[in-house]
Amino acid sequence: MIMPATCPFCSPPDSVIVIQNGLCYARKDRFPVATGHMLVIPFRHEPDFFSLTFDEKCAIMALAAECRQVIERTEKPAGYNIGFNIGAVAGQSVMHSHCHIIPRYKGDTENPRRGVRGVILERRD
């Protein structure tokens, strides 16, 4: 497990914080899968969503709604995928809980059917 001293999400510089509340902050994803892709990250280092307090979970969801407003100031997405990768087997690469806010655009994929249920490609259709 990455310790807070070396965690890329702990102690963020002010320059990367787009918006924040008392328990978490939002930043642009460094490796976006879509224009406007943002991350919502609790300030407190915890490995995953299930480790967070109720208040932290609520703060993430509140900030996710604010991310939508930020994204829509400059972009015109037709939808969103919002989610957490929990554990390496689910694709989590930074073991500090974070929520992806991914804007979706008409035509950005050939068949968007099934949304997050399509993460296992062999079972998508």
Buried (B, 14 or more C-beta within 10 A) or exposed (E): EBEEEEBEBBEBEEEEEBBBBEBBBBBBBEEBEBBBBBBBBBBBBBBBBEEBEEEBBBBBEEBBEBBBEBBEEEEEBEEBBBBBBBEEEEEBEBBBBBBBBBBBBEEBEEEBEEEEEBBEEEEEE
